[in-house]
């Protein structure tokens, strides 16, 4: 039997869909937060999966506990989860975040939309990391990183390269972890 896996997202969830197809399995539970429809459109395959549960826009510690404690010691992954998780939840659980900024090289890329900032700054090297989640924003131990030469690339190339590297990191991590 495989390890229980809970995946969180605040945007479209398309990364979870791509990972699920590559891994040949869906998370045991997919969690999102309430957001106005004008801010995002959830990937239709997630809606069809019957695995989706929705938390309030700004979940409380109890909200997190209610979904996480359904399983015993699940692996929790964050795929564009745009909320800071309470310290007690971080301390009690194994939570891993995918971050689309090369924070191992450019610490100022912590936080939201680092790939946009890196592109606008014309950084010569870009990438992404997987890191443990702590109460601080993008402060946890980096578990893996992928980087690429960003000199002279277009914005579309940046988006594609970042997404491809992120999926590669997640796929390799999840193959072993679940």
N, C-alpha and C positions, 0 to 999 in steps of 0.2 A: 504494500500500500504506500502511495506517495504522500509526502508531507502536504499538509493543508496550506493553501496559498490564498491570501487576500490581496487584491490589487485595488489601489485607490487612484482616482483621477478627478480633475476639476474641469478639464477641457473637453475634447471629443472622445477620448478613449481609444483612438485608432492604433496607438502603440500596443495596447493590450490585445487588440484584435490580431495585429500582425504577429505578435509574440505567440499567441495561442495557436495560430495556424502553424507557425514554425516548430513549436514544441509538441504539437499534436494533442494538446489539452488546454482547457480553459482554467482560469483560477476557480477556486471553490466558491468565491464570493467576489463581486466587483462592487466597489463603493464610490459614490460620487456625492457631491454636495449640491444643494438647491442653488440654482443660479438662474437669472432671467434668460429666457429662450433667446433673446437677441444677442446674448454674449457667447453662445455656443450651441452647437448641434451635436447631440450624442450620436456616435456611430451606430447605424441601424443594426448591425450584428450584435452589439451589446444589448440593445433593447430587445432583440429576439431571443437572446440567450436565457432569459429568466433568471439570471444570476445577479441582477442589479438591485442594489438597495441604496436609498438616498438619505443622507444626513442633512441636518440644517445647514444653511450657508456658513455659519460659524459654529461648528460642533463643540459641544462641551466635553469635558473629560468623560462624563457618563455616556454620552453619545458614542464616543470611541469605544469605551468598554463594552457597551451593548453589542456592537458588531464584532469586535475582536474576540471577546470571550465566548463566542459561539463555538469556537474551536480551541483545542488545547495547544498552546504554543505554536500558532501558525507563523509562516513567513509572511511578512507584510511588505509589499512593494508600492512605491509611489511613482506614478507616471503623469507628471504634470499636476500633482496635488498642490493647490495654491493656498494651503493653510498651514500654520505652525501647529504641530502636534504637542499637547501638554507634556511636560517633562516626565511625569509619572508614567504616562503611556509609553514614552520612548524608553525609559529605564526598564520597564517590565517586558518589553517585546523586542524581537529582532525585526527591525524596520530598515529597509534599504531604499534609497532614493536615486533616481537617475537624474543627473544634472547636466544640461546642455552647454556647459561652460567649462573650460579647462582651468579649474580653480587650483590645480596643483602648480600651475605656472603663473596664473594671473588671479591672485586672491580677490581683486576688486570685482571679479565676475560672479561673486556669490549673489544670490537673490534672483529675482524674476527677470526673464528674457535676456540672459547673458549672451546668447548667440547674436542677438541684434546689436548689443553694445560692442561685442568683439568685431563684428562686421563693420560697424560705423567707425570704430577706431582703427580699422585696417590692420588688425593684429596679424603678424605673419604666420602664426600657428594657432589653430583652433582645435577644439575637441570637446569631449564630454567625459564624465566620470560616473561611477557608481560609488555611493558612500553610505555609511551607517547614519541613521537619523538620530540626532540629539535635539535637545530643546532649542539650541541655537540654529539660525538659518544657515544651512550648508556648512556646518561646523564639524560634522562627524568624520571618523576615519575613512579615508578613501580606500576602496577595495579594488578598484580597477579603473584604468583610464585608456582612452583612445584619442589620438591626435592626428591632424592632417595639415598639410601645407595649404595655407589660405591665401598665399600671395597671388593677386590677380584674379581671384575667383569672383563669379557673379553672385548675387544674392540667392538665386535659385540653386546654384551649385553649393553654396554654404548650407542652405536648408537640407538639401539632399544628403550631403556628406555628414552633417551632424546627425540626421535621422539614421542613416545607415550605420554609423559608428555606435550610436546608442543601442540600436537593435542588436548589433553584434555583441556588445557588452552584456546586455540583458540575457540574450540567448545562451551565451556561455556560462553566465552565472546561474541562471535558472535550471539549466540541464543538470547541474551538480546539486543545487539546493533543494529542488523539489522532486 
